[in-house]
């Protein structure tokens, strides 16, 4: 259970990546039903300013002692490649004490310097992948994914991939209801990683085009009905060709694939939060039959719907699917 998050800041900090961690883990959203996490911003010494790549300074409230007892220790990106021994030891101590470690982009180099990547799958920005392999040859670097979940070690690629990794951790530890609330407040779709699969190969896109957003919001409210590209294009007041082009540009995927992913995401939530059987869930999600749901669910998530339910459902299930 995730209750406390400590963020380790080092000089030459990337502010955006730090901001992602603040937005996902540090905001008080109790009014929306999200549990408040103890959030500590830590540096080498409390009150000593941290330099950033954008020229501003960030002042941590805690020293390295703030990492002790944290359920999650997150390391945002930094341009540094050589690090003082004290934060590296603090990371090793936190890991040994049972903390999950999360890096965003080049923050993975800090974990590598601490010896925490040896024999572990990890990722980073594709531009840094070769350097990471050279500096830490015992790490198993995968540059082709947005993040890698290796249990108590979660590493992400560049910039916005940190959002995917952070939301994935929220979903893993606090469930789909909480991550959906946070994602809605951040105006990004919920993290689409599923079940026991340890990485995602596609980003979670934000919908920027004003012409598409109302249409896709409507689709999300009506996943149980059939949707063709022609129907969606008419709703968006576009030609089919223009709609398909804008859709791929804005979401990074095709309408059919996006719709399937959204239906699988809804199925995950229903498997977690209800006792509905697979056939009923298939109807509510728009798959029509349990067989079709099982096919797409396993393809996207990597496990069957019932295996997923047995792993993530908090309540006993009365109806088998």
Phi and psi restraints in degrees (value plus and minus 20) as a CYANA .aco file:
   2 UNK   PHI    -107.6   -67.6
   2 UNK   PSI      96.8   136.8
   3 UNK   PHI    -143.3  -103.3
   3 UNK   PSI     -47.3    -7.3
   4 UNK   PHI    -159.0  -119.0
   4 UNK   PSI     120.7   160.7
   5 UNK   PHI    -151.5  -111.5
   5 UNK   PSI     107.7   147.7
   6 UNK   PHI    -135.1   -95.1
   6 UNK   PSI     114.0   154.0
   7 UNK   PHI    -130.8   -90.8
   7 UNK   PSI     104.7   144.7
   8 UNK   PHI    -115.1   -75.1
   8 UNK   PSI      98.5   138.5
   9 UNK   PHI    -124.4   -84.4
   9 UNK   PSI     113.7   153.7
  10 UNK   PHI    -145.7  -105.7
  10 UNK   PSI     142.3   182.3
  11 UNK   PHI     -78.2   -38.2
  11 UNK   PSI     139.3   179.3
  12 UNK   PHI      42.0    82.0
  12 UNK   PSI      18.7    58.7
  13 UNK   PHI     -89.4   -49.4
  13 UNK   PSI     119.8   159.8
  14 UNK   PHI    -108.4   -68.4
  14 UNK   PSI      95.9   135.9
  15 UNK   PHI     -87.8   -47.8
  15 UNK   PSI     -58.2   -18.2
  16 UNK   PHI     -80.4   -40.4
  16 UNK   PSI     -67.2   -27.2
  17 UNK   PHI     -82.7   -42.7
  17 UNK   PSI     -57.7   -17.7
  18 UNK   PHI     -84.2   -44.2
  18 UNK   PSI     -61.4   -21.4
  19 UNK   PHI     -82.5   -42.5
  19 UNK   PSI     -55.1   -15.1
  20 UNK   PHI     -79.0   -39.0
  20 UNK   PSI     -64.7   -24.7
  21 UNK   PHI     -86.1   -46.1
  21 UNK   PSI     -58.6   -18.6
  22 UNK   PHI     -84.0   -44.0
  22 UNK   PSI     -62.7   -22.7
  23 UNK   PHI     -86.7   -46.7
  23 UNK   PSI     -62.3   -22.3
  24 UNK   PHI     -98.6   -58.6
  24 UNK   PSI     -64.3   -24.3
  25 UNK   PHI    -125.7   -85.7
  25 UNK   PSI     -41.7    -1.7
  26 UNK   PHI    -120.9   -80.9
  26 UNK   PSI     -29.7    10.3
  27 UNK   PHI    -100.7   -60.7
  27 UNK   PSI     123.1   163.1
  28 UNK   PHI    -107.5   -67.5
  28 UNK   PSI      85.0   125.0
  29 UNK   PHI    -139.7   -99.7
  29 UNK   PSI      13.5    53.5
  30 UNK   PHI     -82.2   -42.2
  30 UNK   PSI     -51.0   -11.0
  31 UNK   PHI     -83.8   -43.8
  31 UNK   PSI     -42.7    -2.7
  32 UNK   PHI    -115.4   -75.4
  32 UNK   PSI     -19.4    20.6
  33 UNK   PHI      73.4   113.4
  33 UNK   PSI      -7.9    32.1
  34 UNK   PHI    -113.7   -73.7
  34 UNK   PSI     108.9   148.9
  35 UNK   PHI     -84.6   -44.6
  35 UNK   PSI     120.9   160.9
  36 UNK   PHI     -97.4   -57.4
  36 UNK   PSI     107.3   147.3
  37 UNK   PHI    -115.8   -75.8
  37 UNK   PSI     123.7   163.7
  38 UNK   PHI     -92.0   -52.0
  38 UNK   PSI     100.5   140.5
  39 UNK   PHI    -141.8  -101.8
  39 UNK   PSI      97.4   137.4
  40 UNK   PHI    -138.1   -98.1
  40 UNK   PSI     110.4   150.4
  41 UNK   PHI    -121.2   -81.2
  41 UNK   PSI      97.6   137.6
  42 UNK   PHI    -140.4  -100.4
  42 UNK   PSI     127.0   167.0
  43 UNK   PHI    -156.0  -116.0
  43 UNK   PSI    -192.0  -152.0
  44 UNK   PHI     -79.8   -39.8
  44 UNK   PSI     -60.6   -20.6
  45 UNK   PHI    -160.7  -120.7
  45 UNK   PSI     119.9   159.9
  46 UNK   PHI     -81.3   -41.3
  46 UNK   PSI     116.4   156.4
  47 UNK   PHI      61.5   101.5
  47 UNK   PSI     -22.0    18.0
  48 UNK   PHI    -114.7   -74.7
  48 UNK   PSI      99.9   139.9
  49 UNK   PHI     -80.0   -40.0
  49 UNK   PSI     124.8   164.8
  50 UNK   PHI    -123.9   -83.9
  50 UNK   PSI     109.9   149.9
  51 UNK   PHI     -96.5   -56.5
  51 UNK   PSI     134.1   174.1
  52 UNK   PHI    -150.5  -110.5
  52 UNK   PSI     144.2   184.2
  53 UNK   PHI     -93.1   -53.1
  53 UNK   PSI     -33.6     6.4
  54 UNK   PHI    -119.9   -79.9
  54 UNK   PSI     -19.1    20.9
  55 UNK   PHI      75.2   115.2
  55 UNK   PSI     -35.0     5.0
  56 UNK   PHI    -104.4   -64.4
  56 UNK   PSI     150.2   190.2
  57 UNK   PHI    -138.2   -98.2
  57 UNK   PSI     126.5   166.5
  58 UNK   PHI    -140.1  -100.1
  58 UNK   PSI     113.5   153.5
  59 UNK   PHI    -130.3   -90.3
  59 UNK   PSI      91.4   131.4
  60 UNK   PHI     -92.7   -52.7
  60 UNK   PSI     123.7   163.7
  61 UNK   PHI    -103.2   -63.2
  61 UNK   PSI     -40.2    -0.2
  62 UNK   PHI    -143.3  -103.3
  62 UNK   PSI     133.2   173.2
  63 UNK   PHI    -107.7   -67.7
  63 UNK   PSI    -182.6  -142.6
  64 UNK   PHI     -86.0   -46.0
  64 UNK   PSI     -39.6     0.4
  65 UNK   PHI     -84.3   -44.3
  65 UNK   PSI     -38.8     1.2
  66 UNK   PHI     -89.4   -49.4
  66 UNK   PSI     -32.9     7.1
  67 UNK   PHI    -100.0   -60.0
  67 UNK   PSI     -40.2    -0.2
  68 UNK   PHI     -87.5   -47.5
  68 UNK   PSI     112.0   152.0
  69 UNK   PHI      60.8   100.8
  69 UNK   PSI     -20.7    19.3
  70 UNK   PHI     -93.6   -53.6
  70 UNK   PSI     121.6   161.6
  71 UNK   PHI     -94.0   -54.0
  71 UNK   PSI     -53.8   -13.8
  72 UNK   PHI    -152.8  -112.8
  72 UNK   PSI     110.8   150.8
  73 UNK   PHI    -136.4   -96.4
  73 UNK   PSI      99.8   139.8
  74 UNK   PHI    -131.6   -91.6
  74 UNK   PSI     120.5   160.5
  75 UNK   PHI    -144.1  -104.1
  75 UNK   PSI      87.1   127.1
  76 UNK   PHI     -95.2   -55.2
  76 UNK   PSI     154.4   194.4
  77 UNK   PHI     -85.6   -45.6
  77 UNK   PSI     128.1   168.1
  78 UNK   PHI    -166.4  -126.4
  78 UNK   PSI     131.6   171.6
  79 UNK   PHI    -103.4   -63.4
  79 UNK   PSI     -31.3     8.7
  80 UNK   PHI     -87.8   -47.8
  80 UNK   PSI     132.4   172.4
  81 UNK   PHI    -147.0  -107.0
  81 UNK   PSI     -33.1     6.9
  82 UNK   PHI    -136.3   -96.3
  82 UNK   PSI     115.6   155.6
  83 UNK   PHI    -151.8  -111.8
  83 UNK   PSI     129.3   169.3
  84 UNK   PHI     -81.0   -41.0
  84 UNK   PSI     133.3   173.3
  85 UNK   PHI     -89.3   -49.3
  85 UNK   PSI     -48.1    -8.1
  86 UNK   PHI     -83.0   -43.0
  86 UNK   PSI     -68.6   -28.6
  87 UNK   PHI     -86.8   -46.8
  87 UNK   PSI     -49.5    -9.5
  88 UNK   PHI     -86.4   -46.4
  88 UNK   PSI     -61.7   -21.7
  89 UNK   PHI     -86.7   -46.7
  89 UNK   PSI     -57.5   -17.5
  90 UNK   PHI     -83.3   -43.3
  90 UNK   PSI     -56.9   -16.9
  91 UNK   PHI     -87.6   -47.6
  91 UNK   PSI     -62.5   -22.5
  92 UNK   PHI     -81.8   -41.8
  92 UNK   PSI     -60.7   -20.7
  93 UNK   PHI     -85.0   -45.0
  93 UNK   PSI     -62.3   -22.3
  94 UNK   PHI     -83.5   -43.5
  94 UNK   PSI     -62.1   -22.1
  95 UNK   PHI     -83.7   -43.7
  95 UNK   PSI     -64.1   -24.1
  96 UNK   PHI     -83.8   -43.8
  96 UNK   PSI     -48.4    -8.4
  97 UNK   PHI    -102.2   -62.2
  97 UNK   PSI     -23.3    16.7
  98 UNK   PHI      87.0   127.0
  98 UNK   PSI     -14.0    26.0
  99 UNK   PHI     -92.4   -52.4
  99 UNK   PSI     125.6   165.6
 100 UNK   PHI    -101.5   -61.5
 100 UNK   PSI     119.9   159.9
 101 UNK   PHI    -129.5   -89.5
 101 UNK   PSI     114.8   154.8
 102 UNK   PHI    -147.9  -107.9
 102 UNK   PSI     108.7   148.7
 103 UNK   PHI    -137.1   -97.1
 103 UNK   PSI     126.4   166.4
 104 UNK   PHI    -134.9   -94.9
 104 UNK   PSI     100.0   140.0
 105 UNK   PHI      36.7    76.7
 105 UNK   PSI    -144.1  -104.1
 106 UNK   PHI     -94.9   -54.9
 106 UNK   PSI     -21.4    18.6
 107 UNK   PHI     -78.8   -38.8
 107 UNK   PSI     -39.4     0.6
 108 UNK   PHI     -82.8   -42.8
 108 UNK   PSI     -46.6    -6.6
 109 UNK   PHI     -85.2   -45.2
 109 UNK   PSI     -49.6    -9.6
 110 UNK   PHI     -87.7   -47.7
 110 UNK   PSI     -63.8   -23.8
 111 UNK   PHI     -84.1   -44.1
 111 UNK   PSI     -58.6   -18.6
 112 UNK   PHI     -83.7   -43.7
 112 UNK   PSI     -62.2   -22.2
 113 UNK   PHI     -84.3   -44.3
 113 UNK   PSI     -47.1    -7.1
 114 UNK   PHI    -102.5   -62.5
 114 UNK   PSI     -21.8    18.2
 115 UNK   PHI      58.7    98.7
 115 UNK   PSI       0.6    40.6
 116 UNK   PHI    -117.6   -77.6
 116 UNK   PSI     -17.0    23.0
 117 UNK   PHI    -123.8   -83.8
 117 UNK   PSI     -25.4    14.6
 118 UNK   PHI     -80.7   -40.7
 118 UNK   PSI     101.1   141.1
 119 UNK   PHI      53.3    93.3
 119 UNK   PSI      -9.2    30.8
 120 UNK   PHI    -133.1   -93.1
 120 UNK   PSI     125.7   165.7
 121 UNK   PHI     -94.5   -54.5
 121 UNK   PSI     119.6   159.6
 122 UNK   PHI    -176.7  -136.7
 122 UNK   PSI     148.1   188.1
 123 UNK   PHI    -161.4  -121.4
 123 UNK   PSI     145.8   185.8
 124 UNK   PHI    -179.7  -139.7
 124 UNK   PSI     159.2   199.2
 125 UNK   PHI     -76.3   -36.3
 125 UNK   PSI     119.3   159.3
 126 UNK   PHI     -78.4   -38.4
 126 UNK   PSI     -48.5    -8.5
 127 UNK   PHI     -89.6   -49.6
 127 UNK   PSI     -40.8    -0.8
 128 UNK   PHI    -122.1   -82.1
 128 UNK   PSI     -21.9    18.1
 129 UNK   PHI     -82.7   -42.7
 129 UNK   PSI     -65.6   -25.6
 130 UNK   PHI     -83.9   -43.9
 130 UNK   PSI     -60.8   -20.8
 131 UNK   PHI     -83.9   -43.9
 131 UNK   PSI     -59.1   -19.1
 132 UNK   PHI     -83.8   -43.8
 132 UNK   PSI     -61.7   -21.7
 133 UNK   PHI     -82.8   -42.8
 133 UNK   PSI     -61.4   -21.4
 134 UNK   PHI     -86.4   -46.4
 134 UNK   PSI     -62.7   -22.7
 135 UNK   PHI     -94.9   -54.9
 135 UNK   PSI     -51.4   -11.4
 136 UNK   PHI    -154.3  -114.3
 136 UNK   PSI      54.4    94.4
 137 UNK   PHI     -84.1   -44.1
 137 UNK   PSI     -37.6     2.4
 138 UNK   PHI    -105.6   -65.6
 138 UNK   PSI     -27.7    12.3
 139 UNK   PHI     -98.5   -58.5
 139 UNK   PSI     127.9   167.9
 140 UNK   PHI    -122.2   -82.2
 140 UNK   PSI      74.6   114.6
 141 UNK   PHI    -111.0   -71.0
 141 UNK   PSI     106.6   146.6
 142 UNK   PHI    -135.7   -95.7
 142 UNK   PSI      84.7   124.7
 143 UNK   PHI    -106.7   -66.7
 143 UNK   PSI     -22.0    18.0
 144 UNK   PHI    -118.8   -78.8
 144 UNK   PSI     -15.2    24.8
 145 UNK   PHI    -142.3  -102.3
 145 UNK   PSI     144.8   184.8
 146 UNK   PHI    -100.0   -60.0
 146 UNK   PSI     -55.7   -15.7
 147 UNK   PHI    -176.7  -136.7
 147 UNK   PSI     141.4   181.4
 148 UNK   PHI    -143.8  -103.8
 148 UNK   PSI     106.9   146.9
 149 UNK   PHI    -120.7   -80.7
 149 UNK   PSI      87.3   127.3
 150 UNK   PHI    -133.4   -93.4
 150 UNK   PSI      26.0    66.0
 151 UNK   PHI      61.2   101.2
 151 UNK   PSI    -126.5   -86.5
 152 UNK   PHI    -108.9   -68.9
 152 UNK   PSI      -6.0    34.0
 153 UNK   PHI    -154.8  -114.8
 153 UNK   PSI      96.5   136.5
 154 UNK   PHI    -143.6  -103.6
 154 UNK   PSI     102.0   142.0
 155 UNK   PHI    -145.1  -105.1
 155 UNK   PSI     120.2   160.2
 156 UNK   PHI    -142.3  -102.3
 156 UNK   PSI     142.1   182.1
 157 UNK   PHI    -100.2   -60.2
 157 UNK   PSI    -176.7  -136.7
 158 UNK   PHI     -98.1   -58.1
 158 UNK   PSI     128.5   168.5
 159 UNK   PHI      28.9    68.9
 159 UNK   PSI    -128.0   -88.0
 160 UNK   PHI     -85.0   -45.0
 160 UNK   PSI     -38.0     2.0
 161 UNK   PHI     -81.9   -41.9
 161 UNK   PSI     -43.8    -3.8
 162 UNK   PHI     -82.1   -42.1
 162 UNK   PSI     -51.0   -11.0
 163 UNK   PHI     -83.9   -43.9
 163 UNK   PSI     -66.2   -26.2
 164 UNK   PHI     -78.1   -38.1
 164 UNK   PSI     -67.1   -27.1
 165 UNK   PHI     -86.0   -46.0
 165 UNK   PSI     -62.4   -22.4
 166 UNK   PHI     -85.7   -45.7
 166 UNK   PSI     -64.2   -24.2
 167 UNK   PHI     -86.1   -46.1
 167 UNK   PSI     -55.0   -15.0
 168 UNK   PHI     -79.2   -39.2
 168 UNK   PSI     -64.0   -24.0
 169 UNK   PHI     -85.2   -45.2
 169 UNK   PSI     -60.2   -20.2
 170 UNK   PHI     -80.8   -40.8
 170 UNK   PSI     -65.0   -25.0
 171 UNK   PHI     -83.7   -43.7
 171 UNK   PSI     -62.1   -22.1
 172 UNK   PHI     -84.1   -44.1
 172 UNK   PSI     -59.1   -19.1
 173 UNK   PHI    -116.0   -76.0
 173 UNK   PSI     -51.5   -11.5
 174 UNK   PHI    -139.8   -99.8
 174 UNK   PSI     -27.6    12.4
 175 UNK   PHI      77.7   117.7
 175 UNK   PSI     148.4   188.4
 176 UNK   PHI     -91.2   -51.2
 176 UNK   PSI     -52.0   -12.0
 177 UNK   PHI     -81.6   -41.6
 177 UNK   PSI     -66.4   -26.4
 178 UNK   PHI     -85.2   -45.2
 178 UNK   PSI     -65.5   -25.5
 179 UNK   PHI     -87.1   -47.1
 179 UNK   PSI     -53.0   -13.0
 180 UNK   PHI     -84.2   -44.2
 180 UNK   PSI     -60.0   -20.0
 181 UNK   PHI     -84.1   -44.1
 181 UNK   PSI     -67.4   -27.4
 182 UNK   PHI     -83.2   -43.2
 182 UNK   PSI     -64.9   -24.9
 183 UNK   PHI     -81.9   -41.9
 183 UNK   PSI     -59.9   -19.9
 184 UNK   PHI     -83.5   -43.5
 184 UNK   PSI     -62.6   -22.6
 185 UNK   PHI     -85.6   -45.6
 185 UNK   PSI     -52.3   -12.3
 186 UNK   PHI    -103.3   -63.3
 186 UNK   PSI     -25.0    15.0
 187 UNK   PHI      38.9    78.9
 187 UNK   PSI      24.5    64.5
 188 UNK   PHI    -152.2  -112.2
 188 UNK   PSI     131.7   171.7
 189 UNK   PHI     -84.0   -44.0
 189 UNK   PSI     133.3   173.3
 190 UNK   PHI     -80.9   -40.9
 190 UNK   PSI     134.6   174.6
 191 UNK   PHI     -80.5   -40.5
 191 UNK   PSI     113.8   153.8
 192 UNK   PHI    -121.5   -81.5
 192 UNK   PSI     -15.4    24.6
 193 UNK   PHI     -82.8   -42.8
 193 UNK   PSI     126.5   166.5
 194 UNK   PHI    -148.1  -108.1
 194 UNK   PSI     124.5   164.5
 195 UNK   PHI      29.7    69.7
 195 UNK   PSI    -145.7  -105.7
 196 UNK   PHI    -117.7   -77.7
 196 UNK   PSI     -19.1    20.9
 197 UNK   PHI     -84.9   -44.9
 197 UNK   PSI     118.0   158.0
 198 UNK   PHI    -118.7   -78.7
 198 UNK   PSI     -17.6    22.4
 199 UNK   PHI    -174.8  -134.8
 199 UNK   PSI     142.2   182.2
 200 UNK   PHI    -141.9  -101.9
 200 UNK   PSI     126.3   166.3
 201 UNK   PHI    -124.4   -84.4
 201 UNK   PSI     -26.1    13.9
 202 UNK   PHI    -148.5  -108.5
 202 UNK   PSI     128.5   168.5
 203 UNK   PHI     -93.2   -53.2
 203 UNK   PSI     143.5   183.5
 204 UNK   PHI    -111.2   -71.2
 204 UNK   PSI      85.8   125.8
 205 UNK   PHI    -104.1   -64.1
 205 UNK   PSI     128.3   168.3
 206 UNK   PHI    -112.3   -72.3
 206 UNK   PSI     126.7   166.7
 207 UNK   PHI    -114.9   -74.9
 207 UNK   PSI      90.2   130.2
 208 UNK   PHI    -114.5   -74.5
 208 UNK   PSI     -48.6    -8.6
 209 UNK   PHI     -95.4   -55.4
 209 UNK   PSI     101.9   141.9
 210 UNK   PHI     -80.8   -40.8
 210 UNK   PSI     -49.9    -9.9
 211 UNK   PHI     -90.3   -50.3
 211 UNK   PSI     -45.7    -5.7
 212 UNK   PHI    -112.0   -72.0
 212 UNK   PSI     -53.1   -13.1
 213 UNK   PHI     -75.1   -35.1
 213 UNK   PSI     -69.0   -29.0
 214 UNK   PHI     -81.2   -41.2
 214 UNK   PSI     -57.7   -17.7
 215 UNK   PHI     -85.0   -45.0
 215 UNK   PSI     -66.2   -26.2
 216 UNK   PHI     -90.4   -50.4
 216 UNK   PSI     -53.3   -13.3
 217 UNK   PHI     -81.3   -41.3
 217 UNK   PSI     -61.2   -21.2
 218 UNK   PHI     -84.6   -44.6
 218 UNK   PSI     -62.0   -22.0
 219 UNK   PHI     -79.2   -39.2
 219 UNK   PSI     -63.5   -23.5
 220 UNK   PHI     -82.9   -42.9
 220 UNK   PSI     -47.2    -7.2
 221 UNK   PHI    -104.7   -64.7
 221 UNK   PSI     -29.3    10.7
 222 UNK   PHI    -156.5  -116.5
 222 UNK   PSI      25.1    65.1
 223 UNK   PHI     -86.6   -46.6
 223 UNK   PSI     -39.8     0.2
 224 UNK   PHI     -95.3   -55.3
 224 UNK   PSI     -33.2     6.8
 225 UNK   PHI    -121.5   -81.5
 225 UNK   PSI     142.5   182.5
 226 UNK   PHI     -94.9   -54.9
 226 UNK   PSI     119.8   159.8
 227 UNK   PHI    -150.6  -110.6
 227 UNK   PSI     102.5   142.5
 228 UNK   PHI    -124.3   -84.3
 228 UNK   PSI     140.0   180.0
 229 UNK   PHI     -80.4   -40.4
 229 UNK   PSI     -57.9   -17.9
 230 UNK   PHI     -82.0   -42.0
 230 UNK   PSI     -63.6   -23.6
 231 UNK   PHI     -83.8   -43.8
 231 UNK   PSI     -63.9   -23.9
 232 UNK   PHI     -86.9   -46.9
 232 UNK   PSI     -58.4   -18.4
 233 UNK   PHI     -83.3   -43.3
 233 UNK   PSI     -62.3   -22.3
 234 UNK   PHI     -82.6   -42.6
 234 UNK   PSI     -60.8   -20.8
 235 UNK   PHI     -84.8   -44.8
 235 UNK   PSI     -53.6   -13.6
 236 UNK   PHI    -106.3   -66.3
 236 UNK   PSI     -18.7    21.3
 237 UNK   PHI      38.1    78.1
 237 UNK   PSI      24.9    64.9
 238 UNK   PHI    -152.0  -112.0
 238 UNK   PSI     140.8   180.8
 239 UNK   PHI     -92.2   -52.2
 239 UNK   PSI     139.8   179.8
 240 UNK   PHI     -79.7   -39.7
 240 UNK   PSI     -61.7   -21.7
 241 UNK   PHI     -84.9   -44.9
 241 UNK   PSI     -64.7   -24.7
 242 UNK   PHI     -85.8   -45.8
 242 UNK   PSI     -60.9   -20.9
 243 UNK   PHI     -81.8   -41.8
 243 UNK   PSI     -67.0   -27.0
 244 UNK   PHI     -81.4   -41.4
 244 UNK   PSI     -59.6   -19.6
 245 UNK   PHI     -86.6   -46.6
 245 UNK   PSI     -67.0   -27.0
 246 UNK   PHI     -84.2   -44.2
 246 UNK   PSI     -57.4   -17.4
 247 UNK   PHI     -82.2   -42.2
 247 UNK   PSI     -69.2   -29.2
 248 UNK   PHI     -83.9   -43.9
 248 UNK   PSI     -60.0   -20.0
 249 UNK   PHI     -83.4   -43.4
 249 UNK   PSI     -57.4   -17.4
 250 UNK   PHI    -108.7   -68.7
 250 UNK   PSI     -50.1   -10.1
 251 UNK   PHI    -129.1   -89.1
 251 UNK   PSI     -37.3     2.7
 252 UNK   PHI      59.8    99.8
 252 UNK   PSI     -11.4    28.6
 253 UNK   PHI    -170.1  -130.1
 253 UNK   PSI     155.6   195.6
 254 UNK   PHI    -106.3   -66.3
 254 UNK   PSI     139.6   179.6
 255 UNK   PHI     -76.5   -36.5
 255 UNK   PSI     -62.9   -22.9
 256 UNK   PHI     -83.2   -43.2
 256 UNK   PSI     -64.4   -24.4
 257 UNK   PHI     -87.4   -47.4
 257 UNK   PSI     -60.7   -20.7
 258 UNK   PHI     -81.6   -41.6
 258 UNK   PSI     -65.4   -25.4
 259 UNK   PHI     -82.5   -42.5
 259 UNK   PSI     -62.8   -22.8
 260 UNK   PHI     -81.3   -41.3
 260 UNK   PSI     -63.3   -23.3
 261 UNK   PHI     -83.9   -43.9
 261 UNK   PSI     -59.6   -19.6
 262 UNK   PHI     -87.7   -47.7
 262 UNK   PSI     -56.9   -16.9
 263 UNK   PHI     -88.4   -48.4
 263 UNK   PSI     -59.1   -19.1
 264 UNK   PHI     -85.1   -45.1
 264 UNK   PSI     -60.8   -20.8
 265 UNK   PHI     -79.9   -39.9
 265 UNK   PSI     -63.5   -23.5
 266 UNK   PHI     -83.0   -43.0
 266 UNK   PSI     -60.6   -20.6
 267 UNK   PHI     -80.9   -40.9
 267 UNK   PSI     -60.8   -20.8
 268 UNK   PHI     -78.3   -38.3
 268 UNK   PSI     -65.6   -25.6
 269 UNK   PHI     -84.1   -44.1
 269 UNK   PSI     -62.0   -22.0
 270 UNK   PHI     -87.6   -47.6
 270 UNK   PSI     -55.6   -15.6
 271 UNK   PHI     -85.5   -45.5
 271 UNK   PSI     -55.8   -15.8
 272 UNK   PHI     -95.6   -55.6
 272 UNK   PSI     -59.3   -19.3
 273 UNK   PHI    -129.5   -89.5
 273 UNK   PSI     -28.1    11.9
 274 UNK   PHI    -148.8  -108.8
 274 UNK   PSI     153.8   193.8
 275 UNK   PHI    -128.0   -88.0
 275 UNK   PSI      -3.7    36.3
 276 UNK   PHI     -83.1   -43.1
 276 UNK   PSI     125.2   165.2
 277 UNK   PHI     -95.3   -55.3
 277 UNK   PSI     147.8   187.8
 278 UNK   PHI     -82.5   -42.5
 278 UNK   PSI     -59.4   -19.4
 279 UNK   PHI     -83.6   -43.6
 279 UNK   PSI     -62.0   -22.0
 280 UNK   PHI     -86.0   -46.0
 280 UNK   PSI     -60.4   -20.4
 281 UNK   PHI     -83.4   -43.4
 281 UNK   PSI     -59.8   -19.8
 282 UNK   PHI     -79.2   -39.2
 282 UNK   PSI     -60.0   -20.0
 283 UNK   PHI     -85.4   -45.4
 283 UNK   PSI     -65.9   -25.9
 284 UNK   PHI     -86.5   -46.5
 284 UNK   PSI     -49.1    -9.1
 285 UNK   PHI    -109.2   -69.2
 285 UNK   PSI     -31.6     8.4
 286 UNK   PHI      74.2   114.2
 286 UNK   PSI     -13.4    26.6
 287 UNK   PHI    -100.9   -60.9
 287 UNK   PSI     -42.9    -2.9
 288 UNK   PHI      67.9   107.9
 288 UNK   PSI     -75.2   -35.2
 289 UNK   PHI    -145.5  -105.5
 289 UNK   PSI     134.2   174.2
 290 UNK   PHI     -82.5   -42.5
 290 UNK   PSI     -54.8   -14.8
 291 UNK   PHI     -83.7   -43.7
 291 UNK   PSI     -61.7   -21.7
 292 UNK   PHI     -89.0   -49.0
 292 UNK   PSI     -58.9   -18.9
 293 UNK   PHI     -80.8   -40.8
 293 UNK   PSI     -66.6   -26.6
 294 UNK   PHI     -79.5   -39.5
 294 UNK   PSI     -60.8   -20.8
 295 UNK   PHI     -81.1   -41.1
 295 UNK   PSI     -72.3   -32.3
 296 UNK   PHI     -92.2   -52.2
 296 UNK   PSI     -55.0   -15.0
 297 UNK   PHI     -83.4   -43.4
 297 UNK   PSI     -68.0   -28.0
 298 UNK   PHI     -84.6   -44.6
 298 UNK   PSI     -56.3   -16.3
 299 UNK   PHI     -86.1   -46.1
 299 UNK   PSI     -59.8   -19.8
 300 UNK   PHI    -104.0   -64.0
 300 UNK   PSI     -64.9   -24.9
 301 UNK   PHI    -111.0   -71.0
 301 UNK   PSI     -55.8   -15.8
 302 UNK   PHI      82.2   122.2
 302 UNK   PSI     -26.6    13.4
 303 UNK   PHI    -157.5  -117.5
 303 UNK   PSI     148.2   188.2
 304 UNK   PHI     -95.3   -55.3
 304 UNK   PSI     140.0   180.0
 305 UNK   PHI     -75.9   -35.9
 305 UNK   PSI     -61.2   -21.2
 306 UNK   PHI     -92.8   -52.8
 306 UNK   PSI     -55.7   -15.7
 307 UNK   PHI     -82.7   -42.7
 307 UNK   PSI     -59.9   -19.9
 308 UNK   PHI     -81.5   -41.5
 308 UNK   PSI     -66.0   -26.0
 309 UNK   PHI     -81.6   -41.6
 309 UNK   PSI     -61.9   -21.9
 310 UNK   PHI     -83.3   -43.3
 310 UNK   PSI     -49.1    -9.1
 311 UNK   PHI    -101.3   -61.3
 311 UNK   PSI     -59.5   -19.5
 312 UNK   PHI    -132.6   -92.6
 312 UNK   PSI     -34.7     5.3
 313 UNK   PHI     -92.6   -52.6
 313 UNK   PSI     111.0   151.0
 314 UNK   PHI    -105.1   -65.1
 314 UNK   PSI     -39.5     0.5
 315 UNK   PHI    -139.2   -99.2
 315 UNK   PSI     135.5   175.5
 316 UNK   PHI     -81.3   -41.3
 316 UNK   PSI     128.1   168.1
 317 UNK   PHI    -129.3   -89.3
 317 UNK   PSI     109.6   149.6
 318 UNK   PHI    -110.3   -70.3
 318 UNK   PSI     -51.7   -11.7
 319 UNK   PHI    -128.9   -88.9
 319 UNK   PSI     103.2   143.2
 320 UNK   PHI    -103.8   -63.8
 320 UNK   PSI     135.3   175.3
